[in-house]
C-alpha cells in the first residue's frame, strides 16, 4: 500500500488498528531502547516493510520479498532486499 502522509504515520495507523490501541497507548508501549528507532519497532510490531526508492526498513517475509522483487523488476525499487532491524524478544 502507498504510505500517506508518510511511512511512519501509516505504520502508526496500522499498529493502532492491529493492536486496538490509541496513538498515545501505542507510544507508551514503545520500549525505551526503540525511542530512537521508532520506525524499526513499528515495522516489527506490524510485520511490515517500508520501502523508498532505494532503501527499506523492516525484515521482509517470503511474500513481501516476492512483492519487492516485482517492484525491482518494474524499475520502482533499486535497493537491496535485507533485514534492517533486530527482532523483538
Secondary structure, DSSP 8 states (H G I E B T S, - for coil): ---SS-HHHHHHHHHHHHHT--HHHHHHHS-GGGTT-HHHHHHHHHT--EE-SS-EES---HHHHHHHHHHHHTTS--S-----S----
